[in-house]
């Protein structure tokens, strides 16, 4: 049995979803194909017009320390702008999304409420809706054993950017 990443399925079967559109990519070091080629490189080599990159906690290349603010800048490998979603803001601004028509989200996560990536995805989706972007598509992997939710429920008084919804501690 061959397991393919969402990135591979997009490139092999669904490229028409992003072909001819200006694409933003939310990713980190886990945004890779089976050969460990980063999603931005895979997309660009397939002719996708990537116009902006967005980095969550730990940054686009995964080299920022846990819990520390990440600065925006330019990706040294591609020359593309990298907008931090773990610094001055946790969600894309209108200006960050100005040259983007569709946003792809490729982050591997454990699906646990106190990890920030799931909230980064929610913030990106809300910003896309607010600023009239065509869609936001998740191509990342969030594993779950399918046995339902378990653990303590997040309470209203303790909500932060990484606990902004009522959810259980984990899945599986």
Phi and psi restraints in degrees (value plus and minus 20) as a CYANA .aco file:
   2 UNK   PHI    -120.5   -80.5
   2 UNK   PSI     101.7   141.7
   3 UNK   PHI    -117.0   -77.0
   3 UNK   PSI     108.7   148.7
   4 UNK   PHI    -136.5   -96.5
   4 UNK   PSI     125.6   165.6
   5 UNK   PHI     -96.2   -56.2
   5 UNK   PSI     142.1   182.1
   6 UNK   PHI     -79.4   -39.4
   6 UNK   PSI     -54.5   -14.5
   7 UNK   PHI     -81.0   -41.0
   7 UNK   PSI     -64.6   -24.6
   8 UNK   PHI     -85.2   -45.2
   8 UNK   PSI     -59.8   -19.8
   9 UNK   PHI     -84.8   -44.8
   9 UNK   PSI     -62.5   -22.5
  10 UNK   PHI     -77.9   -37.9
  10 UNK   PSI     -69.4   -29.4
  11 UNK   PHI     -86.5   -46.5
  11 UNK   PSI     -62.8   -22.8
  12 UNK   PHI    -100.3   -60.3
  12 UNK   PSI     -50.8   -10.8
  13 UNK   PHI    -149.2  -109.2
  13 UNK   PSI     -42.3    -2.3
  14 UNK   PHI    -146.3  -106.3
  14 UNK   PSI       4.5    44.5
  15 UNK   PHI     -80.0   -40.0
  15 UNK   PSI     -45.9    -5.9
  16 UNK   PHI     -81.4   -41.4
  16 UNK   PSI     -40.6    -0.6
  17 UNK   PHI     -86.3   -46.3
  17 UNK   PSI     -46.3    -6.3
  18 UNK   PHI    -142.5  -102.5
  18 UNK   PSI     -29.7    10.3
  19 UNK   PHI     -80.9   -40.9
  19 UNK   PSI     110.5   150.5
  20 UNK   PHI      58.1    98.1
  20 UNK   PSI     -13.4    26.6
  21 UNK   PHI    -135.5   -95.5
  21 UNK   PSI     132.8   172.8
  22 UNK   PHI    -103.4   -63.4
  22 UNK   PSI     101.6   141.6
  23 UNK   PHI    -132.1   -92.1
  23 UNK   PSI     115.1   155.1
  24 UNK   PHI    -125.2   -85.2
  24 UNK   PSI     126.1   166.1
  25 UNK   PHI    -145.8  -105.8
  25 UNK   PSI     103.0   143.0
  26 UNK   PHI    -116.7   -76.7
  26 UNK   PSI      98.4   138.4
  27 UNK   PHI    -179.2  -139.2
  27 UNK   PSI     155.1   195.1
  28 UNK   PHI    -166.0  -126.0
  28 UNK   PSI    -178.5  -138.5
  29 UNK   PHI     -86.5   -46.5
  29 UNK   PSI     -35.7     4.3
  30 UNK   PHI    -106.4   -66.4
  30 UNK   PSI     -24.6    15.4
  31 UNK   PHI    -103.4   -63.4
  31 UNK   PSI      56.7    96.7
  32 UNK   PHI    -156.9  -116.9
  32 UNK   PSI     142.0   182.0
  33 UNK   PHI    -111.3   -71.3
  33 UNK   PSI    -193.4  -153.4
  34 UNK   PHI     -83.4   -43.4
  34 UNK   PSI     -40.4    -0.4
  35 UNK   PHI    -115.5   -75.5
  35 UNK   PSI      -8.8    31.2
  36 UNK   PHI      44.2    84.2
  36 UNK   PSI       9.3    49.3
  37 UNK   PHI    -109.3   -69.3
  37 UNK   PSI     109.3   149.3
  38 UNK   PHI     -82.7   -42.7
  38 UNK   PSI     126.3   166.3
  39 UNK   PHI     -74.4   -34.4
  39 UNK   PSI     -60.3   -20.3
  40 UNK   PHI     -82.1   -42.1
  40 UNK   PSI     -58.4   -18.4
  41 UNK   PHI     -91.3   -51.3
  41 UNK   PSI     -59.5   -19.5
  42 UNK   PHI     -83.7   -43.7
  42 UNK   PSI     -66.5   -26.5
  43 UNK   PHI     -82.3   -42.3
  43 UNK   PSI     -66.9   -26.9
  44 UNK   PHI     -85.0   -45.0
  44 UNK   PSI     -58.4   -18.4
  45 UNK   PHI     -89.6   -49.6
  45 UNK   PSI     -39.6     0.4
  46 UNK   PHI    -109.4   -69.4
  46 UNK   PSI     -14.9    25.1
  47 UNK   PHI      67.9   107.9
  47 UNK   PSI     -10.0    30.0
  48 UNK   PHI     -97.4   -57.4
  48 UNK   PSI     114.5   154.5
  49 UNK   PHI    -105.6   -65.6
  49 UNK   PSI      67.2   107.2
  50 UNK   PHI    -101.5   -61.5
  50 UNK   PSI     103.1   143.1
  51 UNK   PHI    -131.9   -91.9
  51 UNK   PSI     -38.0     2.0
  52 UNK   PHI    -174.2  -134.2
  52 UNK   PSI     128.1   168.1
  53 UNK   PHI    -139.1   -99.1
  53 UNK   PSI     128.1   168.1
  54 UNK   PHI    -149.6  -109.6
  54 UNK   PSI     109.4   149.4
  55 UNK   PHI    -130.9   -90.9
  55 UNK   PSI     110.7   150.7
  56 UNK   PHI    -105.8   -65.8
  56 UNK   PSI    -181.6  -141.6
  57 UNK   PHI     -73.8   -33.8
  57 UNK   PSI     119.8   159.8
  58 UNK   PHI      60.3   100.3
  58 UNK   PSI     -27.7    12.3
  59 UNK   PHI      63.4   103.4
  59 UNK   PSI     150.6   190.6
  60 UNK   PHI     -80.6   -40.6
  60 UNK   PSI     -59.7   -19.7
  61 UNK   PHI    -119.5   -79.5
  61 UNK   PSI     -15.0    25.0
  62 UNK   PHI      54.9    94.9
  62 UNK   PSI       2.7    42.7
  63 UNK   PHI    -127.1   -87.1
  63 UNK   PSI     -12.1    27.9
  64 UNK   PHI    -115.3   -75.3
  64 UNK   PSI     123.9   163.9
  65 UNK   PHI     -86.7   -46.7
  65 UNK   PSI     134.1   174.1
  66 UNK   PHI     -78.0   -38.0
  66 UNK   PSI     111.3   151.3
  67 UNK   PHI      56.9    96.9
  67 UNK   PSI     -23.8    16.2
  68 UNK   PHI    -113.5   -73.5
  68 UNK   PSI     122.2   162.2
  69 UNK   PHI     -79.3   -39.3
  69 UNK   PSI     122.9   162.9
  70 UNK   PHI    -131.8   -91.8
  70 UNK   PSI     111.0   151.0
  71 UNK   PHI    -103.5   -63.5
  71 UNK   PSI     131.1   171.1
  72 UNK   PHI     -97.4   -57.4
  72 UNK   PSI     142.5   182.5
  73 UNK   PHI     158.5   198.5
  73 UNK   PSI    -168.3  -128.3
  74 UNK   PHI    -142.4  -102.4
  74 UNK   PSI     114.0   154.0
  75 UNK   PHI     -91.1   -51.1
  75 UNK   PSI     101.8   141.8
  76 UNK   PHI     -83.0   -43.0
  76 UNK   PSI     -50.4   -10.4
  77 UNK   PHI    -100.0   -60.0
  77 UNK   PSI     -53.0   -13.0
  78 UNK   PHI    -134.7   -94.7
  78 UNK   PSI     -39.3     0.7
  79 UNK   PHI      58.8    98.8
  79 UNK   PSI     -15.5    24.5
  80 UNK   PHI    -101.6   -61.6
  80 UNK   PSI     131.8   171.8
  81 UNK   PHI     -88.1   -48.1
  81 UNK   PSI     119.1   159.1
  82 UNK   PHI    -135.3   -95.3
  82 UNK   PSI      95.8   135.8
  83 UNK   PHI    -116.6   -76.6
  83 UNK   PSI     105.2   145.2
  84 UNK   PHI     -96.8   -56.8
  84 UNK   PSI     113.9   153.9
  85 UNK   PHI    -130.4   -90.4
  85 UNK   PSI       0.4    40.4
  86 UNK   PHI    -165.6  -125.6
  86 UNK   PSI      34.0    74.0
  87 UNK   PHI    -169.4  -129.4
  87 UNK   PSI    -133.8   -93.8
  88 UNK   PHI     -82.6   -42.6
  88 UNK   PSI     -48.7    -8.7
  89 UNK   PHI    -162.0  -122.0
  89 UNK   PSI     136.1   176.1
  90 UNK   PHI    -124.4   -84.4
  90 UNK   PSI     -23.7    16.3
  91 UNK   PHI    -156.3  -116.3
  91 UNK   PSI     130.6   170.6
  92 UNK   PHI     -82.3   -42.3
  92 UNK   PSI     120.3   160.3
  93 UNK   PHI    -110.7   -70.7
  93 UNK   PSI     149.4   189.4
  94 UNK   PHI     -77.2   -37.2
  94 UNK   PSI     -61.0   -21.0
  95 UNK   PHI     -85.8   -45.8
  95 UNK   PSI     -59.7   -19.7
  96 UNK   PHI     -83.2   -43.2
  96 UNK   PSI     -53.3   -13.3
  97 UNK   PHI    -115.1   -75.1
  97 UNK   PSI     -16.9    23.1
  98 UNK   PHI     -76.6   -36.6
  98 UNK   PSI     -61.6   -21.6
  99 UNK   PHI    -118.4   -78.4
  99 UNK   PSI       1.5    41.5
 100 UNK   PHI    -141.0  -101.0
 100 UNK   PSI     116.9   156.9
 101 UNK   PHI    -123.8   -83.8
 101 UNK   PSI     -53.1   -13.1
 102 UNK   PHI    -161.4  -121.4
 102 UNK   PSI     124.7   164.7
 103 UNK   PHI    -135.0   -95.0
 103 UNK   PSI     108.7   148.7
 104 UNK   PHI    -121.0   -81.0
 104 UNK   PSI     121.1   161.1
 105 UNK   PHI    -140.6  -100.6
 105 UNK   PSI      94.9   134.9
 106 UNK   PHI    -152.5  -112.5
 106 UNK   PSI      67.6   107.6
 107 UNK   PHI    -153.7  -113.7
 107 UNK   PSI     112.3   152.3
 108 UNK   PHI    -104.9   -64.9
 108 UNK   PSI     117.0   157.0
 109 UNK   PHI    -161.4  -121.4
 109 UNK   PSI     145.0   185.0
 110 UNK   PHI    -112.3   -72.3
 110 UNK   PSI     -23.6    16.4
 111 UNK   PHI      53.8    93.8
 111 UNK   PSI       8.5    48.5
 112 UNK   PHI    -129.9   -89.9
 112 UNK   PSI     117.1   157.1
 113 UNK   PHI     -81.5   -41.5
 113 UNK   PSI     -45.7    -5.7
 114 UNK   PHI    -112.8   -72.8
 114 UNK   PSI     -14.0    26.0
 115 UNK   PHI    -108.5   -68.5
 115 UNK   PSI     123.0   163.0
 116 UNK   PHI    -100.5   -60.5
 116 UNK   PSI     -40.5    -0.5
 117 UNK   PHI     -83.2   -43.2
 117 UNK   PSI     -58.4   -18.4
 118 UNK   PHI     -84.9   -44.9
 118 UNK   PSI     -53.0   -13.0
 119 UNK   PHI     -98.3   -58.3
 119 UNK   PSI     -51.8   -11.8
 120 UNK   PHI     -79.5   -39.5
 120 UNK   PSI     -63.9   -23.9
 121 UNK   PHI     -82.2   -42.2
 121 UNK   PSI     -63.0   -23.0
 122 UNK   PHI     -82.2   -42.2
 122 UNK   PSI     -63.6   -23.6
 123 UNK   PHI     -83.3   -43.3
 123 UNK   PSI     -60.7   -20.7
 124 UNK   PHI     -84.7   -44.7
 124 UNK   PSI     -64.4   -24.4
 125 UNK   PHI     -82.6   -42.6
 125 UNK   PSI     -62.0   -22.0
 126 UNK   PHI     -83.8   -43.8
 126 UNK   PSI     -62.5   -22.5
 127 UNK   PHI     -84.7   -44.7
 127 UNK   PSI     -60.9   -20.9
 128 UNK   PHI     -80.3   -40.3
 128 UNK   PSI     -62.9   -22.9
 129 UNK   PHI     -86.0   -46.0
 129 UNK   PSI     -64.4   -24.4
 130 UNK   PHI     -84.0   -44.0
 130 UNK   PSI     -58.6   -18.6
 131 UNK   PHI    -118.8   -78.8
 131 UNK   PSI      -7.0    33.0
 132 UNK   PHI      51.4    91.4
 132 UNK   PSI      10.2    50.2
 133 UNK   PHI    -100.4   -60.4
 133 UNK   PSI     122.8   162.8
 134 UNK   PHI     -73.5   -33.5
 134 UNK   PSI     -64.4   -24.4
 135 UNK   PHI    -188.5  -148.5
 135 UNK   PSI     147.8   187.8
 136 UNK   PHI    -152.2  -112.2
 136 UNK   PSI     105.9   145.9
 137 UNK   PHI    -143.5  -103.5
 137 UNK   PSI     107.8   147.8
 138 UNK   PHI    -112.1   -72.1
 138 UNK   PSI     102.9   142.9
 139 UNK   PHI    -135.4   -95.4
 139 UNK   PSI     -13.7    26.3
 140 UNK   PHI    -102.2   -62.2
 140 UNK   PSI    -199.0  -159.0
 141 UNK   PHI    -137.9   -97.9
 141 UNK   PSI     106.6   146.6
 142 UNK   PHI    -145.9  -105.9
 142 UNK   PSI      76.1   116.1
 143 UNK   PHI     -90.6   -50.6
 143 UNK   PSI     127.9   167.9
 144 UNK   PHI    -170.9  -130.9
 144 UNK   PSI     121.5   161.5
 145 UNK   PHI    -100.2   -60.2
 145 UNK   PSI     -29.3    10.7
 146 UNK   PHI      61.1   101.1
 146 UNK   PSI      -3.8    36.2
 147 UNK   PHI    -117.5   -77.5
 147 UNK   PSI      -9.7    30.3
 148 UNK   PHI      72.6   112.6
 148 UNK   PSI    -197.5  -157.5
 149 UNK   PHI    -110.2   -70.2
 149 UNK   PSI     132.2   172.2
 150 UNK   PHI    -170.3  -130.3
 150 UNK   PSI     147.9   187.9
 151 UNK   PHI      79.5   119.5
 151 UNK   PSI    -196.6  -156.6
 152 UNK   PHI     -93.9   -53.9
 152 UNK   PSI     124.8   164.8
 153 UNK   PHI    -105.3   -65.3
 153 UNK   PSI     121.9   161.9
 154 UNK   PHI     -89.2   -49.2
 154 UNK   PSI     112.3   152.3
 155 UNK   PHI    -121.8   -81.8
 155 UNK   PSI     134.5   174.5
 156 UNK   PHI     -73.1   -33.1
 156 UNK   PSI     -63.3   -23.3
 157 UNK   PHI     -88.2   -48.2
 157 UNK   PSI     -36.1     3.9
 158 UNK   PHI    -126.6   -86.6
 158 UNK   PSI     -14.5    25.5
 159 UNK   PHI     -85.7   -45.7
 159 UNK   PSI     121.5   161.5
 160 UNK   PHI    -161.2  -121.2
 160 UNK   PSI    -187.5  -147.5
 161 UNK   PHI     -83.3   -43.3
 161 UNK   PSI     -44.9    -4.9
 162 UNK   PHI    -122.8   -82.8
 162 UNK   PSI      -6.2    33.8
 163 UNK   PHI    -168.9  -128.9
 163 UNK   PSI      27.5    67.5
 164 UNK   PHI    -106.3   -66.3
 164 UNK   PSI     -21.1    18.9
 165 UNK   PHI    -152.7  -112.7
 165 UNK   PSI     139.0   179.0
 166 UNK   PHI     -93.4   -53.4
 166 UNK   PSI      93.4   133.4
 167 UNK   PHI    -172.1  -132.1
 167 UNK   PSI     137.3   177.3
 168 UNK   PHI     -98.8   -58.8
 168 UNK   PSI     146.6   186.6
 169 UNK   PHI     -85.6   -45.6
 169 UNK   PSI     -55.3   -15.3
 170 UNK   PHI    -181.9  -141.9
 170 UNK   PSI    -199.0  -159.0
 171 UNK   PHI    -147.0  -107.0
 171 UNK   PSI     148.5   188.5
